[in-house]
């Protein structure tokens, strides 16, 4: 959804750069690798420096060119290096570092002219000047080694990262790992969750104060069975005692044989608090097909209507399982009970470590309370039909035909040439959030270099931290970005322009205090917000594939404290226009948290639809995808994807993937299927993890544990991305017309041609949406 004026400008520049006129004999010449260049505006000498047309020299050297009309800035980029010039300025920024030049970029005969030596040397080329012939000679190894053609995508990087090459499984799409799992989460997580809870019901209370009676007396047996406290110290589950409840007869009324705790949480919470009911359970006898059933309930009793805040069926398997029930509290819902008689057959169930935890009104960050009701889904199983359909789609949307045309130096086709296509980088971003460790932690740097081709700065580009750091003469965001680029990151995301609430529970300033103070003064907001967008955009002009324009609007719409809550979707449209003007070629994103999955209808109706309907010039939606123990099926995810694509006309990025669980097998199974389903959707433009590693304060690792050792989900991700979705050593033999073809995954390739006793290898980018025809001359 790029603005029409930007498209017309690009077309105009492309057309004019192709016009060729003859030069006078005494004109300045530019020769690149022996080929004299022709431009529609002759090179000129100004103050002893040779200036050449900007687009012509950048493209001749294989660089991508972006023109930002709003700030009169040109950005040339090649091989992870960005050169930024502003018209009339004597400063040039190379990867954010400014330096003086003798002659600034300037307009001559309606053409933007730039110093040829400076540009060429900034890209690493060798430049020589012959004063006698007024000729600039440029020698470029890059041009010899990289295919530059309008039939191919621009090659974003020549780096060959040390990607994984050895795997336990074959590269067949359906040769997948499946892991046995008992639960989606385990109890260790609760000790590490970011927001520390208050225990409002202790395990001992559940064991000693529960009753089958209704008059306040503690009664441990009734017509339908009995309860007793038993020793489970030998079970190695972290606690010594459990409540064993025998249901010898299934009652006619589900409310019978009910273990009541009374009102133990009265006055221990406020409306809106996040509360978690957590316990361990197992079936020791009876049940149906090896499973028992109970119901948990929290209700109000003062109205006499027995309204339920929670009334949930829980499946109890024969081995210990951790049950988690997250709730958002309402006033007056104080009565707590467990219905053991709500079952299908006589059973004996043991409950251990039952407690209720209050996490307060807001969980820090995007973390979710775990949720698991004991039921494991069949969609994770090996023969799930949805998966076979997804694997077929992957072949259709992530692969293409790549053609090579081999000729000799006279332009004649060479038949029977052996051509090998070997992929060294994927066109699909696999990224992660980064912070200061990107330049300091050798182990993480090594893993990042091997596993990821994309990054998003976790913290340092948010409004409050960025302004504070710049005021202190520091630019942590720049240092982190350069650290990631050095390690091979090419798909980088800017995070973030508007994080739409004042401050996080941990104290991070997201909206400046002066903006919040003047939130209802729109003129002030216009100047402050646009100034911030202009500054951040200019500091990183042209460097980000995607920009997060808005982040976590849902749940933060209080008038006077958030921009959306104060001005609504129409103002988001204005802000998106400002972001577009400053970043005409970046993909602009509306990003929101894990609540997209939890509160899909509300998020859709309250945030997404109004923002896009208002005309906000956005290209996509970022799904932060922090998952707890709640299982979200591929069908549910696809419903969200279809809404974004079909109703919003937008693409999708998975921006902060995590799974809140220390059951590493469940994480692996869920990750396997989530990645397969996402990769099968052509509108999903990349997956970025939040953190792949475990630290002492973060208990949701995906790929490695606290010591950096690989976890099952890590093996799954690497097998999918670098084995299943990778093309290695695909071969073709040219026909009589010198043409050969292979089918492979979109990405960047080494293409080696062996013909007539000679070998030539070039790098080429075969990406979706291009002709993907590579011409190679073997001399």
C-alpha positions, 0 to 999 in steps of 0.5 A, a space after each residue: 500500500 505504498 503511496 502513489 506519489 512515491 511509486 511515480 517518483 521511483 518510476 520516473 527516476 528509473 526511466 530517466 536513469 536509462 536514457 543514454 546520450 553521447 558524451 563529448 570527447 573531453 568529457 569525464 569518463 567512468 569505467 567499471 571493470 573495463 566497461 565504460 559507463 553511460 549516463 544521461 547527465 555527463 559526469 562533472 568536476 566540482 572543486 576537484 571532485 568528480 560527480 556522477 548521477 546518483 542512481 546510475 553509479 549506485 546501480 552500476 555498482 550493484 547497490 539498491 537505491 532509495 529516494 526519500 523525497 520528504 527529507 531529500 535523502 538518497 540511501 544506497 545499500 549493498 551487502 549490509 552497508 547503508 550510505 545516506 546523503 542529503 541534498 546540499 549537505 556536506 555530511 554523509 552517514 555510513 551505517 549511521 556514522 557521519 563524515 564530511 565530504 568535500 563536495 555535497 550531493 547536488 542537483 545539476 540539470 535536474 539530476 542528483 549528482 554525487 561524488 564517485 570516488 567517495 561512493 565507490 570507496 564507501 562500498 569497498 571498491 578500488 578507485 583510480 583517476 587518470 588525469 590525462 584521459 579524465 577517466 575514473 577507473 573502478 575495480 569491483 570484485 563484487 560485480 564479478 561475483 554477484 548477478 545484477 539484473 532486473 530479472 533477479 532480486 537485489 542480493 541483500 548480502 554476500 555473507 555465507 553464514 555458518 548455517 546448520 548442515 547436519 540433521 537427524 531427519 531427512 529433508 522430506 517435508 513429512 519426515 518430522 519429529 513428534 514428542 510425547 507430552 503430558 502437559 503444556 506447562 509445569 509448575 517451575 514456570 510460576 517461580 519465574 514469571 515476571 510479575 510476582 504473585 501473592 498466594 491467596 489460597 495456600 495448599 494446606 488450606 485446600 487439604 484441611 479446610 475443604 469439606 463436603 458439607 454445606 453448614 460450615 462443618 468439615 466433613 470428609 465423606 458423604 453418600 458418594 465417596 470420601 476424601 483423605 490426605 495422603 503421603 505422596 513424598 515418594 512421587 517426586 512431584 515437589 510436595 509431600 501431601 495430596 488430597 485423595 478423593 474417592 467417588 464410589 458412586 456418580 451422583 445424579 446431581 453434579 453439585 453433589 460430592 463437591 469439595 467446598 473451600 468456602 470464601 477464602 479469597 474474599 477481600 484478597 483481590 480487586 476487580 480486574 486482578 489476574 488470578 491463577 488457579 493451579 494444582 497437580 492432579 492424577 487419576 489412580 483408579 476408575 474413570 473412563 479410558 484412563 481419564 477422570 473428570 472434575 470441575 473447578 468453580 468460582 462463583 458469587 453467592 450473595 445474589 442467590 443466582 450462583 453466577 459463575 466466574 469459573 466453571 471448567 471441566 478438567 481432564 485428569 490422566 493417570 499420571 501427574 499433570 499440572 492444571 492451570 486456570 487463569 481468571 480475570 476477577 470480578 467483585 463478589 466472586 468469592 466462593 471456591 469449590 471443586 466438583 468431584 462428583 461431576 464425572 462419568 464413572 466412579 474414580 479416585 483422583 488425587 489433588 496436590 499443591 492446590 493454590 490460588 495466586 493473584 498477579 495483580 491488575 497487569 502482567 509485566 510485558 506481554 507474558 501470559 498466565 499459563 492455561 491447561 485443562 488436562 486435554 491434549 489436542 489431536 491436532 498435534 498428532 502425527 496423522 492430523 489432516 491439517 498438516 498434510 494440507 499445509 505441507 502441500 501449500 509450502 511446496 506451492 507458495 515457498 518454491 519457484 522455478 529458477 532458470 539459467 542461460 549459459 553463453 560463451 563470450 561471443 554470446 553463443 549458447 553452451 549446451 550440456 553445461 553442468 549447473 549447480 544451485 546451492 542456497 546460502 540464505 533464505 528469502 524468508 526471514 527467521 529473526 529474533 529480538 536483540 539487545 546489548 548481548 549482540 556484541 558482548 556474549 560470544 556464545 549467543 553471538 555464535 548462535 545468532 550468526 548460525 541460526 538467524 538472518 533477521 533482528 529487531 531491537 528489543 528495547 533501545 529504540 523505544 521512545 523513552 530509552 532512545 531519547 534518554 540515550 541520545 541525550 547522554 551521547 549514546 546510541 545503543 540502538 545503532 550499536 545493536 543494529 550494527 552488531 546484528 548486521 556484522 553477524 549476518 542479519 539482513 531482515 531488520 525491523 524497526 521497533 517502534 514509533 508509538 508504543 501507546 501507553 506511558 510506562 511499563 510496570 517495570 518503569 520503562 518510559 514508552 510515551 514521554 512525560 511531556 506528551 502525556 502531560 499535554 495529551 489533550 493538546 493536539 497541536 502539541 501532540 502533532 509537533 512532538 509525535 511528528 518530530 519523533 518519527 522524523 528523527 528516528 526515521 532520519 537516523 535509520 533512513 532506509 535501513 529497515 525492511 519493516 517498521 512497527 508504527 504502533 505497538 500494543 494499542 489493545 488494552 491501553 486505550 485510556 483517554 489522556 494516557 494513550 494516543 488512541 484512547 484520546 484521539 482514536 483511529 483517525 489520528 492513527 491514520 495521520 501518524 501512519 501518513 507521517 511514518 510513510 512520508 519518512 519511510 516510503 519503501 519500508 513495510 509499515 506495521 500495526 503490532 499488538 500483543 498476545 491478546 490478539 489470540 486471547 481476545 481476538 474479537 475485541 482486538 479486531 473490533 476495537 483496534 484493527 478494523 477501525 485503524 485500517 478503515 480510517 485509511 491508515 497507510 499500513 502494509 501489515 499486522 504484526 502478531 506478537 504471538 506470546 503463547 501460554 499453556 492454552 493451545 491455539 489450533 492451526 484452524 484458529 490461527 488461520 481464522 485470524 490470518 484470513 481476517 487480516 489478509 481478506 478484510 484488512 488487505 494486509 500482510 502478516 509478520 510473526 514478531 515475538 514468538 514464545 511459548 510459556 512452558 517448561 514442558 519442552 516436548 509440548 513446546 517442540 510439538 506446538 512450535 513444529 506445527 505453528 511454524 509449518 502452518 505459518 510457512 504455508 501461508 504466503 501472506 506471512 512475511 517472516 517469523 521473529 522469536 522473542 528470545 530463543 534462550 533461557 535466562 534466570 529471569 525468563 522461563 520461556 526458552 524456545 531453542 536453548 536452556 540456561 546453559 545454551 544447550 539445544 532443546 527439542 523445539 530448537 532442533 525442530 526449528 533448525 530442521 524445518 528452516 535449514 533442512 526441510 525448507 532449504 535447497 542444496 546442490 540442485 543440478 541442471 544440464 543446459 539444453 541446446 539453447 543453453 538453458 537449464 532449470 531447477 525448482 527450489 526454495 526462494 533465497 540467495 544462491 551460489 550458482 556454479 557452471 561447469 562448461 568446456 573445462 571451465 568453471 564460473 560461480 556467481 551469487 544470485 537472489 531468486 525471490 518470489 515476484 521476479 522472472 528469476 532468469 540468470 544469464 552467465 557468460 563462461 569465458 
